[in-house]
Amino acid sequence: MSNTAKLQPAKSFVAPPGTAEELAAALEASTGERRAVDPKDPLNGEQVKRLLDDLLLAARPDRGLDVLARQGVLAAILPEVSALVGFGEGIRHKDVWTHTQKVICRTPPRLDLRWAALLHDIGKVRTRRFEPDGQVTFLGHPEVGARMFEKITRRLPFDENSTDRIRFLVAAHLRAAAYSDDWTDSAVRRFGRDAGDRLDDLLDLSRADITSKHMDKVRRGLRQIDLLELRVAHIKMLDEKPAPLPKGLGLAICEHCGISPGPGLGQIMKRLTGEVEAEQLLAQQPFEYYLAALDDHPSWLPEGQKGRPDEQR
């Protein structure tokens, strides 16, 4: 069949003749089970998308994708992916198509995640640069790939949630691999916040993306992602832990003790927090509870402010 087809919006896209038969053959290769040609040509975007979903969730999606690539179907329905076939073969970087197939097979069979694995490197074709020092770069390829996915959604229908999730995963697929032990808590918190309910998919995609033949590199990469996952969980736990002291207590202490906001107040708040964490005081009690504790423990007040408040006035 022809390797070219006019791309149309998802609602009006019609796959070239022969697509149904080739998709059935691809599904058979992916599942190992004979597949009837159903639905039959002509296929619209929704039918093509549904068959591709089945292929991506199969046991061996790489085999089905190879069938589509050989028969020209991939070029007709997903030219952005077809452009990866042979890209990098015999050049100074890994074969991106082979790498992509490995990533798909290494990800858990969750549909949006598998689509993200298929598309995560499509931006490399447009961003490849051969530097004077011999290095090959693909700067910005995640963001470029995410924009390319937007065009795919005009051809094949994705629901809004899947569109947002896949776009994010493609755009962010290198972020976890960039983690190092010197990331601040704020950086880890921002990473977790940006990922939200997509965190598991993002980390699984990042793990699958490590396909180096050097096992030491693979182990280091996987270890760093595991450490990142643990830090995200730990910081989330701390953030969800109730504050030891009620809001507004600092102002109440200033009024009660006749002091102004500053280092002295900070010392008092630190001491009260420590007493709560040591379970000597209860957390989140009315202001009067902590003011009474200060009255009973003058030593908790900074030098120059010791003594009962009524003695200082």
N, C-alpha and C positions, 0 to 999 in steps of 0.2 A: 504494500500500500504506500501511498505518498507520504513523505516525511514532513510535509507542510500542511497546515490547515489554518484558515482564517479564524482568529480568536474572537469570540463574541461574548457578550455578557452572559452570566450564568443562566439567566432565564431563557435565553435564546440559543445558547451554544448547542451545536449538534456535532457529534463526533463523526469522523470520516467513515465511509463504508468499510466493513471488515473489523471494526473496533470490538464489537460484541464477541465475535469468534476468538479474536486474539486475547481479549480479557479472560474469556473462559479457559483458554489454554494456559494463560499465566496463573490463574487460580488453581488449576490442576497441578501445575509445577510447584506452587507454593504449599499446597495442602497434601499432595500425593493422592488426591481423590478425583475421580473423573467428574467433570463439571459440565452440565448441559448448558447450551448457549441460551441463556435466559437472564435478562430480557434480550430481545433481538434488535438488530439495526432498524432504524437509526436510533442511537442513544443520545439522550439529552444530558446536560451537565449533572443533573441530580442522579441519573442512573449510572453515569461514569463514576461519580464520587462514591456512590454506594458500593460499587464493585471494587474500587481501589481501597475502600475501607476494609473490605473482606480480605483483600490481598495483604494489606499491611498488618493485619492481626493474625495472619496465618503463621504456621510454624516456621516456614522458610520463605519469607517475603523476598529475599534476595534472588531466589530462583525465578519467581514470577516477574520481578523487575527486569531480569536479564532477558526473558522472553519478550517483554514489551519493548525493550531497547533494540533487540535484534530485528523485530518486525516493524519498527518505525512508529509503533503506537505511542511510545513515550514522547517522541518528538511532536506528535500531533496534539496530544492532550496536556503534556507537561514539558514544554520545550526548555523551561528553566532547569529542570532536572536532567533532561536529555543532554544538555550542554556539559554536564559533568562526566559523561561517559568518555573515557580516554583522556580526560583533562588531567594533565600532570604525568601521564604515562611516558616514561623515558626522559622526563625533564628533571629539574633539580628539586622536586618536592614529591610527596606521596601522591599516588593515583587517587584523586578525590572521589571517583565513583566507587572504587573498591572500599575506600574508607567509609563512605556513606552507607554502603550495604552492611558493613560490619557494625556500624553504630545502630542501625535499625534493628538488627538481629540481637544486639546486646541490651536493648532497652526492654523493660517489662511491657507486655502487650496491652497498653492503654492507648486508645485511639489517637487522642491529641498528641500524646508523647511520640507515637510512631510517626505521625505526620511531621512533627517538629524535627525528628531525626532524619527523615527523608529530605527536608528542606534546609537544614541548619547551615549548610555550606554553599547554597546556590549563589550567594553573593561573591564567592571567590573568583568566579569567571570574570566578573566586571572589575575586580579590585586587584588582580594580580599585577605585581610590579617586579621587574628584575633590577636589583640595585647594583651600583658600580662595584661594590665589594663582593658580589656573587650571591648575596642573599636574595631570597624570593619572599616578598611580603604580600599580605592580603589585608592591609589596614582598612578598618571600617567594614569588613565583609559581613559581620552580624547585622549591622544596621541596614546595609544595602539589601541583604537577604530578606529582612523583615518588610522592607518596602516592596520588594518583588512579590512577596506572598500576598500583599494587598491586591496586586493585579491578578493573581491566581484565583482569588475569591470572586472576581468578576466573571470568571469562567466556570468555576466549580463552586457549588453552594456550601458554605460553612455557616453554622449558626453563630450568633453573636458571641456566646461564651467561648466556643472553640476558636473563633477568629482571634479574640483577645488573647487567649492562652497560647496559641501557636505563635502568634506575632511576638509575644513576650519571650517565649522560649528561644525562638530563633535569634532575637535581638540580644538576649542575655546569656547565650550558651557558653560564653568564655568567662563569665564573671566568677564562677566558683573556682575555676582552674587558676585564677589569678590570686587566690587567697594565700596569705602567708601569716606566720605567727605574730608579725608586728602590726596586724590590723588592730585598730582600736575597737573598744566596745561599741563606740558610735558607728564605726564603719560596718561592723557585723550586724548591729541593730538595723541599720539602713538596708543592708542586703536582705535580711529577713523580712523587713517591712515591704520592700519592693516586690519580693517574691510572693508574699502572702500565701494563699492556698495553692499556689503553683510551686511551692518550695520542693516538694518531693519529686515532681516532674523535672524541675531544673537540675536538682542534684543527680537524679538518675541519668539524665541526658549528659551531664558533665562527666559522670563516671564512664558511660558508654563511649564518650568521645575520645577516651584515652586508648588508642589502638596501636601504640608504639610496639615495635618488635623487641625493644629493650625492656626486659621485665623489671629491672631496677627502677626505671623511669615510671613504669606503670604502677608499681607498688607505692612509690613516693607520691604520685598524683592521687591515687585512691586514698592514701592516708591523709593527705591534706584536705580532701573533700570530706572525709569522715570527721576530721577535727573541726572543720567549719560547721558541719551539721550539729556537732555537740555544743559548740559555742553559741550557735543560734538558739538552740533549745535552752541552754543555761541562762542566757540573757533574757529570753522570753519569760522564763520562770521567775527570775528576779524582778522583771518589770511588772509581772502580774501579782507579785507578792504585795499585800496591803502595806501602805506606808506605816511606820511604827507610831508616828505622831499625827494628830489631826491638823488639818490646814488652819492657819490663822493663830496657831499657838504662840508663834514668835511675837506677834503684836500683843497678845494677852500678857506674855511674860514682861514685855517692855513696860506696859502700863502697871502691872502688879509690882514690879521691882524698881520702877522709876529709872529705867535705863533707856538708852537710845540704841537703835539697830547698829550693829557693828561686830567686831571680833568677839567682844564679850558675850553677846547674844549667841553667836555661833558656837562658842564653847559650851554654853548652857544647853543648847539644842543637841550638840554632840553627846554631852553627858547623859541627857535624858534618853536619847536614841540607844546609847550603849546599855543603859539600865533595862530598857524594853527588850533588847536583843538578848540580854543575859537573863531575861524572865524575872527580873526583880521588880519591874513595873509592868502593868498591862498596856497593851497597844490600843490606840484609837478610843481613848476615854475622854470625857468632858474636860474642858480646860481646868476646872477647879481641882481635878484629881492631880494634875502635874504641878499646879501652883502650890498645892498643899505639900507635895513631895519636896519642892524647893524650900518651903518654909521649914520643913522637918530636917532638911540636910543643907545647912548653910555652906558646908564645904564644897557643894556643887557649884557655888557661885564663884566667879573669878575674883581675884584679889581686888580689894577696893570696893567690892559690891557685896561682901559677905554680911550676914546679919539679916534679920527679918526685915521685910520691906518697910514696916511701920517704924522700924528703928532708924531707917535711912532717911526718912522724910523729916 
